[in-house]
Amino acid sequence: MPTDFRQITSNFGVWFKRMPPEKRTGLLVSLGLTLAAITALSIWAFRPQYKTLYSDLSLEDSGQIIEILQKDNIPYKLEQEGKRILVPADKVYQTRLKLAAAELPREHGAGWEIFDRTNLGVTDFVQKLNYRRALEGELARTILQLDQIDAVRVHLVIPEESLFRENKKSPAASVTLRMKRGNRLQPSQVDGIAYLVSSAVEGMTPENVTVLDSRGNVLSERMENDPLARLSSSQLELQQKVEAGLVAKGQALLDKRFGPGRSAIQVTARLEFTQKEQSRETYDADNPAVRSEEITTNTSMGSDTSSSQSESQITNYELNLTKEHTINSIGDVKRLSIAVMVDGHYNTAGEGKNTKREFAPLSPTELSDVQQTIEAALGYDQNRGDDISVTSVPFQDNELLDDSTFVGVERWDVIFRYGQKVITIAAIILLLLMLRNFIRRAQSAVRMYAGRPMLPAGEEAAPQLAEAGAAALPPMEATASAQAQDSRRTQERITRFVDEQPDVAARLVRSWLVEG
């Protein structure tokens, strides 16, 4: 076996040296590019996927975490000047649990556990400082429970107590948030953070809490500075909620009547945000009421022992008075504008390949029924100035798309992760097949030289090969009919010639290869 391998290697070397220079260069370049492509694709496809373990770390926390990772032989990468640590995706959660057991990271500050250990000789200043640190850490941990927040820092300013009221200062706080990618906080959530911090510190008001994002943008709204803007935001949010509720009611009825995806409704609501107080006094002149009544009786005695009696009556009347004091509530619906579009009927015309669907709008009676249903469901009031429009139009897509039509981000992530491996494997297989074909061609050429003595190449070998071929091979017939008749006889002669004089036959074939 070693002798055959050396012979094949020697013959392959001779064959490679006798190749034209341009073919030899192309062969080497092709082999190099193939091997480089296979190596690059393998490294790219099968490299471990790294995900963020922790980010925005202090250098102290980062150093302690790296020490644990090195001790457990967990590969890692550093970014953001060592403030961000990445580990393989399949080890993220396991590593976080292990670091949590070691109380790492401590980037959000210490909490109430700072008082678990008793330190003798601590001054009152240090105790107050530790209290503020613990309160800041606990507030940061609580705010961090929001799903949209990735990191948080809380700073409290608690002034010293003063004996004089005029020298007393209110406490203040600042909260810095770093949001997760693609997330943002609603104004109500920002207000909730301000109320949370202010409620945890005695004497602090929400107006003294400033909330910023990691880019320095102020997220909190100062009520005392811009009350109109705050009120406008609340009014717009209320209007959107009212419109969304009305649209949901109307769409539910339309879906039951026409089916999903065959109708659409939009509602614009104008709300009354002006609070009005009205007082009214009403007098009823037709039905007066008795306010007071006085009856006086006088009796007089005459000289003849006779007496006389008189009576007088005084009645005071008062007009009926009705007083009304009315306060209109904020957010009453002032006017509704309703627009409804519904699909119509489809008639089939023609047969076979000429079949077509023709759209037929709903009849006026059907449109009237739809309008009456929507008016009753949404509280339509003509006296209020409400308007409604119902039209029948063809819908481009009458079928409701199910949830399987929409692929989530996680599903695309899985498809990309495994898809790149499949593509890489397929490309490697294709390159290996190309390499195998090349090797087979090279081996077939090498086998022609295997076990045969080599003849020096050049002009000296050409006459000898020509004479050997002329002497050994039988003369060929001139006509095609003669060749057809003697084909089997010629094959037998060639076979016998190769068996009897293999060296001469090998030299002849070699000379043909060299000339070609």
C-alpha positions as CSV (number, residue, x, y, z in Angstrom):
1,M,0.0,0.0,0.0
2,P,2.8,2.6,0.8
3,T,4.5,1.8,-2.5
4,D,1.3,2.3,-4.4
5,F,0.6,5.6,-2.6
6,R,4.2,6.8,-3.4
7,Q,3.7,5.8,-7.0
8,I,0.4,7.6,-7.2
9,T,1.9,10.7,-5.6
10,S,4.9,10.7,-7.9
11,N,2.6,10.3,-11.0
12,F,0.3,13.0,-9.7
13,G,3.3,15.3,-9.3
14,V,4.5,14.7,-12.9
15,W,0.9,15.2,-14.2
16,F,0.7,18.5,-12.2
17,K,4.0,19.8,-13.5
18,R,3.1,19.0,-17.1
19,M,-0.1,21.0,-16.9
20,P,-0.2,24.4,-18.6
21,P,0.7,27.3,-16.3
22,E,-2.7,29.0,-16.6
23,K,-4.5,25.7,-15.7
24,R,-2.2,25.1,-12.8
25,T,-2.8,28.6,-11.4
26,G,-6.6,28.2,-11.8
27,L,-6.5,24.9,-10.0
28,L,-4.6,26.2,-7.1
29,V,-6.8,29.3,-6.8
30,S,-10.0,27.2,-6.9
31,L,-8.7,24.8,-4.3
32,G,-7.7,27.7,-2.0
33,L,-11.0,29.5,-2.4
34,T,-12.9,26.3,-1.8
35,L,-11.1,25.5,1.4
36,A,-11.4,29.2,2.6
37,A,-15.1,29.2,1.9
38,I,-15.7,25.9,3.7
39,T,-13.7,27.2,6.7
40,A,-15.4,30.6,6.8
41,L,-18.9,29.1,6.5
42,S,-18.2,26.6,9.2
43,I,-16.9,29.2,11.6
44,W,-19.8,31.5,10.8
45,A,-22.6,28.9,11.1
46,F,-21.4,27.0,14.2
47,R,-20.0,29.9,16.2
48,P,-21.8,30.3,19.6
49,Q,-24.5,32.9,19.8
50,Y,-23.7,35.4,22.5
51,K,-26.3,37.4,24.5
52,T,-26.1,40.1,27.0
53,L,-25.6,38.9,30.6
54,Y,-25.5,42.3,32.2
55,S,-24.9,45.8,30.8
56,D,-24.1,49.2,32.3
57,L,-22.1,47.6,35.1
58,S,-19.7,49.3,37.4
59,L,-16.0,48.3,36.9
60,E,-16.1,46.7,40.4
61,D,-19.1,44.5,39.6
62,S,-17.7,43.7,36.1
63,G,-14.4,42.5,37.6
64,Q,-16.1,40.3,40.2
65,I,-18.4,38.8,37.5
66,I,-15.5,38.0,35.2
67,E,-13.6,36.4,38.0
68,I,-16.5,34.0,38.6
69,L,-16.9,33.3,34.8
70,Q,-13.2,32.4,34.5
71,K,-13.4,30.2,37.5
72,D,-16.3,28.2,36.0
73,N,-14.7,28.2,32.5
74,I,-17.6,30.1,31.0
75,P,-16.6,31.9,27.8
76,Y,-17.5,35.6,27.7
77,K,-17.0,38.8,25.7
78,L,-16.6,42.4,26.9
79,E,-18.2,45.5,25.3
80,Q,-18.7,49.1,26.2
81,E,-15.3,49.4,27.8
82,G,-16.0,46.4,30.1
83,K,-19.4,47.7,31.2
84,R,-21.3,45.0,29.2
85,I,-20.7,41.3,29.4
86,L,-21.9,38.7,26.9
87,V,-22.0,34.9,27.4
88,P,-23.3,32.1,25.2
89,A,-27.0,32.2,24.8
90,D,-27.6,28.8,26.3
91,K,-25.8,29.8,29.5
92,V,-27.4,33.2,30.2
93,Y,-30.1,32.2,32.7
94,Q,-27.9,29.6,34.4
95,T,-25.2,32.2,34.9
96,R,-27.5,34.9,36.2
97,L,-28.8,32.5,38.9
98,K,-25.3,31.7,39.9
99,L,-24.4,35.4,40.1
100,A,-27.6,36.2,42.0
101,A,-26.5,33.7,44.6
102,A,-23.3,35.6,44.9
103,E,-25.3,38.9,45.2
104,L,-24.0,40.2,41.9
105,P,-24.3,42.6,40.4
106,R,-24.7,45.3,43.0
107,E,-25.2,48.1,40.4
108,H,-28.6,49.2,41.8
109,G,-27.3,49.9,45.3
110,A,-27.7,48.3,48.6
111,G,-31.1,48.0,50.2
112,W,-32.3,47.6,53.8
113,E,-29.8,44.7,54.2
114,I,-27.2,47.4,54.9
115,F,-28.6,47.5,58.4
116,D,-28.4,43.7,59.0
117,R,-24.9,44.0,60.4
118,T,-24.4,46.1,63.5
119,N,-21.4,48.4,63.4
120,L,-20.3,49.8,66.7
121,G,-19.1,53.4,66.8
122,V,-21.1,54.6,63.7
123,T,-21.7,58.3,63.8
124,D,-25.1,59.9,63.3
125,F,-24.0,61.3,59.9
126,V,-23.1,57.8,58.6
127,Q,-26.4,56.4,59.9
128,K,-28.3,59.1,57.9
129,L,-26.1,58.4,54.9
130,N,-26.8,54.7,55.1
131,Y,-30.5,55.3,55.4
132,R,-30.5,57.4,52.3
133,R,-28.5,54.8,50.4
134,A,-30.8,52.0,51.5
135,L,-33.9,54.0,50.5
136,E,-32.4,54.8,47.1
137,G,-31.6,51.1,46.5
138,E,-35.0,49.9,47.5
139,L,-36.7,52.4,45.3
140,A,-34.5,51.4,42.4
141,R,-35.3,47.8,42.9
142,T,-39.1,48.5,43.0
143,I,-39.0,50.7,39.8
144,L,-36.9,48.0,38.1
145,Q,-39.9,45.6,38.3
146,L,-41.5,47.4,35.3
147,D,-41.1,45.3,32.2
148,Q,-40.0,48.3,30.0
149,I,-37.1,49.3,32.2
150,D,-33.6,47.8,31.9
151,A,-31.7,49.9,34.5
152,V,-32.5,52.7,37.0
153,R,-30.7,55.1,39.3
154,V,-32.4,57.0,42.1
155,H,-30.9,60.1,43.9
156,L,-32.6,61.6,46.9
157,V,-32.0,65.0,48.4
158,I,-33.2,65.1,52.0
159,P,-32.5,68.4,53.7
160,E,-31.6,68.7,57.4
161,E,-34.5,69.5,59.7
162,S,-34.8,73.1,60.8
163,L,-36.3,74.7,63.8
164,F,-37.7,77.6,61.8
165,R,-40.4,77.2,59.3
166,E,-39.0,79.8,56.9
167,N,-35.8,77.9,56.7
168,K,-37.4,74.5,56.0
169,K,-36.7,73.1,52.5
170,S,-38.7,70.4,50.7
171,P,-37.0,67.1,49.8
172,A,-36.4,66.3,46.1
173,A,-35.5,63.3,44.0
174,S,-34.2,62.5,40.5
175,V,-34.7,59.2,38.7
176,T,-32.7,58.1,35.6
177,L,-34.1,55.3,33.5
178,R,-32.6,53.2,30.7
179,M,-35.4,51.6,28.7
180,K,-35.2,48.3,27.0
181,R,-34.8,48.4,23.2
182,G,-38.1,49.2,21.5
183,N,-39.9,50.0,24.8
184,R,-41.2,53.3,26.2
185,L,-43.2,54.4,29.2
186,Q,-46.7,55.9,29.1
187,P,-47.2,59.3,30.8
188,S,-49.3,57.6,33.4
189,Q,-46.4,55.2,34.2
190,V,-44.0,58.1,34.5
191,D,-46.5,59.8,36.9
192,G,-46.7,56.6,38.8
193,I,-42.9,56.5,39.3
194,A,-43.0,60.1,40.6
195,Y,-45.8,59.3,43.0
196,L,-44.0,56.2,44.2
197,V,-40.8,58.1,45.0
198,S,-42.6,61.0,46.6
199,S,-44.7,58.7,48.8
200,A,-41.6,56.9,50.1
201,V,-40.0,60.2,51.4
202,E,-41.7,62.3,54.1
203,G,-42.6,65.8,52.9
204,M,-41.8,65.1,49.2
205,T,-44.4,66.0,46.5
206,P,-44.6,64.5,43.0
207,E,-43.7,67.9,41.6
208,N,-40.3,67.6,43.2
209,V,-39.5,64.3,41.4
210,T,-37.7,64.6,38.1
211,V,-37.7,61.5,35.8
212,L,-35.2,61.3,32.9
213,D,-34.2,58.7,30.3
214,S,-30.7,57.7,29.6
215,R,-30.4,60.3,26.8
216,G,-31.3,63.2,29.2
217,N,-34.9,63.7,28.0
218,V,-37.3,64.8,30.7
219,L,-40.1,62.3,31.0
220,S,-41.9,63.8,34.0
221,E,-44.4,66.6,33.5
222,R,-44.4,69.6,35.9
223,M,-48.1,70.2,36.8
224,E,-47.4,73.6,38.2
225,N,-45.4,74.8,35.1
226,D,-47.6,73.4,32.3
227,P,-51.1,72.5,33.6
228,L,-52.7,73.2,30.2
229,A,-50.5,70.7,28.4
230,R,-51.1,68.1,31.0
231,L,-54.9,68.6,30.8
232,S,-54.8,68.4,27.0
233,S,-53.0,65.1,27.1
234,S,-55.6,63.7,29.5
235,Q,-58.4,65.0,27.4
236,L,-56.9,63.4,24.2
237,E,-56.5,60.1,26.0
238,L,-60.1,60.2,27.3
239,Q,-61.4,61.0,23.8
240,Q,-59.4,58.1,22.3
241,K,-60.8,55.7,24.9
242,V,-64.4,56.8,24.2
243,E,-63.9,56.4,20.4
244,A,-62.3,53.0,20.9
245,G,-65.1,51.7,23.0
246,L,-67.7,52.9,20.5
247,V,-65.8,51.3,17.6
248,A,-65.6,48.0,19.4
249,K,-69.4,48.0,20.0
250,G,-70.2,48.8,16.4
251,Q,-67.6,46.4,15.0
252,A,-68.9,43.5,17.1
253,L,-72.4,43.9,15.6
254,L,-71.1,44.3,12.1
255,D,-69.0,41.1,12.4
256,K,-72.0,39.1,13.5
257,R,-74.1,40.4,10.7
258,F,-71.6,40.2,7.8
259,G,-68.7,38.1,9.1
260,P,-65.2,39.1,10.1
261,G,-63.2,41.2,7.6
262,R,-66.3,42.4,5.6
263,S,-67.0,45.7,7.4
264,A,-65.3,48.6,9.0
265,I,-66.4,51.4,11.3
266,Q,-64.8,54.6,12.5
267,V,-66.2,57.0,15.2
268,T,-65.1,60.5,15.9
269,A,-66.3,61.8,19.3
270,R,-66.3,65.4,20.3
271,L,-66.4,65.7,24.1
272,E,-67.3,68.6,26.3
273,F,-64.3,69.5,28.5
274,T,-65.7,72.8,29.7
275,Q,-67.3,72.6,33.2
276,K,-70.3,74.8,33.5
277,E,-72.3,75.8,36.6
278,Q,-75.8,77.2,36.1
279,S,-78.1,78.7,38.7
280,R,-81.8,79.4,37.8
281,E,-84.7,80.9,39.8
282,T,-88.3,80.4,38.6
283,Y,-91.3,82.3,39.8
284,D,-94.9,80.9,39.3
285,A,-97.3,83.9,39.2
286,D,-100.3,81.7,38.5
287,N,-100.1,79.8,41.7
288,P,-99.2,82.2,44.5
289,A,-98.5,80.9,47.9
290,V,-99.8,82.4,51.2
291,R,-96.8,83.8,53.0
292,S,-98.7,85.3,56.1
293,E,-102.3,85.9,57.2
294,E,-103.5,88.3,60.0
295,I,-107.1,88.4,61.3
296,T,-108.2,91.2,63.7
297,T,-111.5,91.2,65.6
298,N,-112.8,94.4,67.3
299,T,-115.7,94.5,69.9
300,S,-117.2,97.8,71.1
301,M,-119.9,98.3,73.9
302,G,-122.6,101.0,73.5
303,S,-124.4,103.1,76.2
304,D,-127.5,101.0,76.0
305,T,-125.5,98.0,76.8
306,S,-125.4,97.0,73.2
307,S,-122.2,95.8,71.6
308,S,-120.9,95.7,68.1
309,Q,-118.1,93.5,66.7
310,S,-115.9,94.0,63.6
311,E,-113.4,91.7,62.0
312,S,-110.5,92.5,59.6
313,Q,-108.2,90.1,57.8
314,I,-104.8,90.8,56.2
315,T,-103.3,88.1,53.9
316,N,-99.8,88.4,52.4
317,Y,-99.0,86.3,49.3
318,E,-95.6,85.1,47.9
319,L,-94.9,83.9,44.4
320,N,-93.7,80.3,44.1
321,L,-89.9,80.3,43.7
322,T,-87.8,77.4,42.3
323,K,-84.0,77.5,42.5
324,E,-81.8,75.2,40.4
325,H,-78.0,74.9,40.5
326,T,-76.6,72.7,37.7
327,I,-73.0,71.6,37.2
328,N,-72.2,69.9,33.9
329,S,-69.8,67.0,34.1
330,I,-66.6,67.0,32.1
331,G,-66.3,64.5,29.3
332,D,-69.9,64.4,28.1
333,V,-70.4,63.5,24.5
334,K,-71.0,66.7,22.5
335,R,-71.3,65.2,19.0
336,L,-70.7,61.9,17.2
337,S,-69.6,61.4,13.6
338,I,-69.9,57.7,12.5
339,A,-68.7,56.2,9.2
340,V,-69.5,52.6,8.3
341,M,-68.4,50.6,5.3
342,V,-69.8,47.2,4.6
343,D,-69.2,44.6,1.9
344,G,-72.0,43.8,-0.6
345,H,-73.1,40.7,-2.5
346,Y,-71.1,38.8,-5.1
347,N,-72.8,37.1,-8.1
348,T,-71.0,34.5,-10.2
349,A,-71.2,35.1,-14.0
350,G,-70.0,32.8,-16.8
351,E,-68.8,29.2,-16.7
352,G,-65.4,27.5,-16.6
353,K,-62.4,29.7,-17.1
354,N,-64.7,32.6,-17.9
355,T,-66.3,32.6,-14.5
356,K,-66.2,36.1,-12.9
357,R,-67.4,37.5,-9.6
358,E,-69.5,40.6,-9.9
359,F,-70.0,42.9,-7.0
360,A,-73.5,44.1,-6.1
361,P,-73.9,46.7,-3.4
362,L,-76.4,46.4,-0.6
363,S,-79.9,47.6,-1.3
364,P,-81.2,50.8,0.4
365,T,-83.3,48.7,2.7
366,E,-80.3,46.7,3.9
367,L,-78.3,49.9,4.3
368,S,-81.1,51.4,6.3
369,D,-81.2,48.4,8.6
370,V,-77.5,48.6,9.2
371,Q,-77.8,52.4,10.0
372,Q,-80.6,51.9,12.5
373,T,-78.6,49.1,14.2
374,I,-75.5,51.3,14.6
375,E,-77.5,54.3,15.7
376,A,-79.2,52.2,18.5
377,A,-75.9,50.6,19.6
378,L,-73.8,53.8,19.7
379,G,-76.4,56.2,21.2
380,Y,-77.0,58.3,18.1
381,D,-78.9,61.5,18.8
382,Q,-80.0,63.7,16.0
383,N,-80.9,66.6,18.2
384,R,-77.3,66.7,19.4
385,G,-76.1,67.1,15.8
386,D,-74.8,63.6,15.3
387,D,-74.2,62.4,11.7
388,I,-73.8,58.9,10.3
389,S,-72.7,57.6,6.9
390,V,-73.2,54.0,5.7
391,T,-71.9,52.8,2.3
392,S,-71.5,49.5,0.6
393,V,-68.1,49.0,-1.1
394,P,-66.2,45.9,-2.4
395,F,-63.6,44.7,0.0
396,Q,-60.3,43.6,-1.5
397,D,-59.8,40.8,0.9
398,N,-62.9,39.0,2.2
399,E,-61.1,36.4,4.2
400,L,-59.9,36.9,7.7
401,L,-56.2,36.2,8.2
402,D,-55.6,33.9,11.1
403,D,-52.8,34.2,13.6
404,S,-50.6,31.8,11.6
405,T,-50.2,34.4,8.9
406,F,-48.3,36.7,11.2
407,V,-44.9,35.3,12.3
408,G,-43.5,36.8,15.5
409,V,-40.1,38.1,16.1
410,E,-39.1,35.0,18.2
411,R,-40.2,32.7,15.4
412,W,-38.1,34.6,12.8
413,D,-35.2,34.5,15.2
414,V,-35.5,30.7,15.4
415,I,-35.8,30.4,11.6
416,F,-32.8,32.6,11.0
417,R,-30.7,30.8,13.6
418,Y,-31.4,27.3,12.1
419,G,-31.7,28.5,8.5
420,Q,-28.1,29.8,8.4
421,K,-26.9,26.4,9.6
422,V,-28.9,24.6,7.0
423,I,-27.6,26.9,4.2
424,T,-24.1,26.6,5.4
425,I,-24.3,22.8,5.5
426,A,-25.8,22.7,2.0
427,A,-23.0,25.0,0.7
428,I,-20.3,22.8,2.3
429,I,-21.9,19.7,0.8
430,L,-21.9,21.4,-2.6
431,L,-18.3,22.4,-2.3
432,L,-17.3,18.9,-1.2
433,L,-19.1,17.4,-4.2
434,M,-17.1,19.8,-6.5
435,L,-13.9,18.8,-4.7
436,R,-14.7,15.1,-5.0
437,N,-15.3,15.4,-8.8
438,F,-11.9,17.2,-9.1
439,I,-10.2,14.5,-7.1
440,R,-11.8,11.8,-9.2
441,R,-10.5,13.4,-12.4
442,A,-7.1,13.7,-10.9
443,Q,-7.1,10.1,-9.7
444,S,-8.2,8.8,-13.1
445,A,-5.3,10.7,-14.7
446,V,-2.9,9.4,-12.1
447,R,-3.9,5.8,-12.6
448,M,-2.7,6.1,-16.2
449,Y,0.8,6.6,-14.9
450,A,0.6,4.0,-12.1
451,G,2.9,1.0,-12.5
452,R,4.3,2.3,-15.8
453,P,7.9,3.4,-16.5
454,M,8.2,7.0,-17.2
455,L,9.5,8.2,-20.6
456,P,11.4,11.5,-20.7
457,A,9.3,14.2,-22.2
458,G,10.5,16.4,-25.1
459,E,11.3,16.1,-28.7
460,E,13.5,13.0,-28.2
461,A,10.5,10.9,-27.1
462,A,8.3,11.9,-30.0
463,P,10.0,9.9,-32.7
464,Q,10.3,6.8,-30.6
465,L,6.6,6.9,-29.6
466,A,5.6,7.5,-33.3
467,E,7.6,4.4,-34.4
468,A,6.3,2.3,-31.6
469,G,2.7,3.2,-32.4
470,A,3.2,2.7,-36.1
471,A,4.7,-0.7,-35.5
472,A,2.3,-1.9,-32.9
473,L,-1.1,-0.7,-34.1
474,P,-2.7,-2.3,-37.2
475,P,-3.4,-0.1,-40.2
476,M,-6.9,1.5,-40.2
477,E,-9.2,0.9,-43.1
478,A,-10.1,3.7,-45.3
479,T,-13.8,3.4,-45.5
480,A,-16.4,3.4,-42.7
481,S,-17.9,0.1,-43.9
482,A,-14.6,-1.6,-43.6
483,Q,-14.1,-0.2,-40.1
484,A,-17.5,-1.4,-39.0
485,Q,-16.7,-4.9,-40.2
486,D,-13.3,-5.1,-38.6
487,S,-14.2,-3.2,-35.4
488,R,-14.3,-6.3,-33.3
489,R,-11.1,-7.6,-34.9
490,T,-9.4,-4.3,-34.2
491,Q,-10.4,-4.3,-30.6
492,E,-9.0,-7.7,-30.1
493,R,-5.7,-6.6,-31.7
494,I,-5.5,-3.6,-29.4
495,T,-6.3,-5.6,-26.4
496,R,-3.7,-8.2,-27.3
497,F,-1.2,-5.4,-28.1
498,V,-1.7,-3.8,-24.7
499,D,-1.3,-7.1,-22.9
500,E,1.8,-8.1,-24.8
501,Q,3.5,-4.7,-24.8
502,P,2.1,-2.5,-22.0
503,D,5.1,-0.3,-21.8
504,V,4.8,0.8,-25.4
505,A,1.1,1.4,-25.0
506,A,1.6,3.5,-21.9
507,R,4.2,5.6,-23.6
508,L,1.9,6.2,-26.5
509,V,-1.0,7.3,-24.3
510,R,1.4,9.5,-22.3
511,S,2.6,11.2,-25.5
512,W,-1.0,11.9,-26.5
513,L,-1.6,13.5,-23.1
514,V,1.5,15.7,-23.4
515,E,0.6,16.8,-26.9
516,G,-3.0,17.5,-25.8
